[in-house]
Amino acid sequence: MTSIEASADVSEQAVLGSGTKIWHLAQVREDAVLGTNCIVGRGAYVGPGVQIGENTKIQNYALVYEPAVLGKGVFIGPAVVLTNDSYPRAVSPDGSLKSSHDWTPVGVTVGEGASIGARAVCIAPLTIGRWATIAAGAVVTKDVPAFALMAGVPARRRGWVGKAGFPLVERDGVWVCPETGSTFVENGDSLVEAEA
């Protein structure tokens, strides 16, 4: 059963999956599509047409601007910002106030299971690979490979993480998750799950 707090502002044109919860003062705009069992925290913003996969959590005061696409099981930490304007200006060169017709929005795509830590900023356009982790406070300006651990301003890869979120440990050329025992193989600038 979907649950919407009375103070939330949810467009009648938004599509909410079963079990989705929208908390106090959150705003979900027209044509946004949220899968089943999603959580949108207090004061969070979900822009028009944003696509959000099932079991995704958007924490308090996060800003998910259109045309963002979030995969299944994505975690968006408190006060995270997913931007949508490569060249932001309030006014046109002639000094007139810009409208939505004066620019083309670009989005952030977040792969399945990825996590973005508190107050991180992701500068569109970019893609964050599945199961990647973005550290709190990072500023992401370039595409992120799957399973990458990114930190800093600008964010750089500091290691690899597994599906459990723990940093992987290298053993004889194979990356191992200390929590699950899952193994991965590095291939240049990417990581792939080892075949069983």
ChimeraX attribute file (.defattr): number of C-alpha atoms within 10 A of each C-alpha:
attribute: neighborCount
match mode: 1-to-1
recipient: residues
	/A:1	9
	/A:2	13
	/A:3	13
	/A:4	16
	/A:5	14
	/A:6	11
	/A:7	14
	/A:8	19
	/A:9	18
	/A:10	21
	/A:11	14
	/A:12	11
	/A:13	14
	/A:14	17
	/A:15	18
	/A:16	23
	/A:17	19
	/A:18	15
	/A:19	16
	/A:20	21
	/A:21	19
	/A:22	27
	/A:23	21
	/A:24	17
	/A:25	20
	/A:26	23
	/A:27	22
	/A:28	28
	/A:29	22
	/A:30	17
	/A:31	16
	/A:32	22
	/A:33	21
	/A:34	26
	/A:35	21
	/A:36	20
	/A:37	19
	/A:38	25
	/A:39	22
	/A:40	28
	/A:41	24
	/A:42	21
	/A:43	21
	/A:44	24
	/A:45	23
	/A:46	26
	/A:47	18
	/A:48	20
	/A:49	21
	/A:50	22
	/A:51	20
	/A:52	26
	/A:53	23
	/A:54	21
	/A:55	21
	/A:56	26
	/A:57	22
	/A:58	27
	/A:59	23
	/A:60	23
	/A:61	21
	/A:62	26
	/A:63	22
	/A:64	27
	/A:65	24
	/A:66	22
	/A:67	23
	/A:68	27
	/A:69	19
	/A:70	26
	/A:71	21
	/A:72	20
	/A:73	22
	/A:74	25
	/A:75	23
	/A:76	29
	/A:77	23
	/A:78	22
	/A:79	22
	/A:80	25
	/A:81	22
	/A:82	26
	/A:83	23
	/A:84	22
	/A:85	17
	/A:86	14
	/A:87	8
	/A:88	10
	/A:89	12
	/A:90	10
	/A:91	12
	/A:92	12
	/A:93	9
	/A:94	6
	/A:95	8
	/A:96	9
	/A:97	11
	/A:98	14
	/A:99	10
	/A:100	7
	/A:101	7
	/A:102	11
	/A:103	14
	/A:104	10
	/A:105	18
	/A:106	18
	/A:107	23
	/A:108	23
	/A:109	22
	/A:110	28
	/A:111	23
	/A:112	21
	/A:113	24
	/A:114	26
	/A:115	25
	/A:116	26
	/A:117	20
	/A:118	21
	/A:119	19
	/A:120	26
	/A:121	25
	/A:122	27
	/A:123	21
	/A:124	23
	/A:125	20
	/A:126	21
	/A:127	23
	/A:128	26
	/A:129	21
	/A:130	23
	/A:131	26
	/A:132	27
	/A:133	31
	/A:134	29
	/A:135	21
	/A:136	20
	/A:137	19
	/A:138	22
	/A:139	21
	/A:140	25
	/A:141	17
	/A:142	16
	/A:143	16
	/A:144	25
	/A:145	21
	/A:146	24
	/A:147	27
	/A:148	27
	/A:149	25
	/A:150	25
	/A:151	21
	/A:152	16
	/A:153	13
	/A:154	13
	/A:155	21
	/A:156	18
	/A:157	15
	/A:158	13
	/A:159	14
	/A:160	27
	/A:161	25
	/A:162	28
	/A:163	18
	/A:164	14
	/A:165	18
	/A:166	16
	/A:167	21
	/A:168	25
	/A:169	18
	/A:170	15
	/A:171	9
	/A:172	7
	/A:173	10
	/A:174	14
	/A:175	24
	/A:176	24
	/A:177	20
	/A:178	15
	/A:179	13
	/A:180	11
	/A:181	11
	/A:182	16
	/A:183	20
	/A:184	23
	/A:185	16
	/A:186	15
	/A:187	8
	/A:188	6
	/A:189	10
	/A:190	14
	/A:191	18
	/A:192	13
	/A:193	15
	/A:194	13
	/A:195	7
	/A:196	5
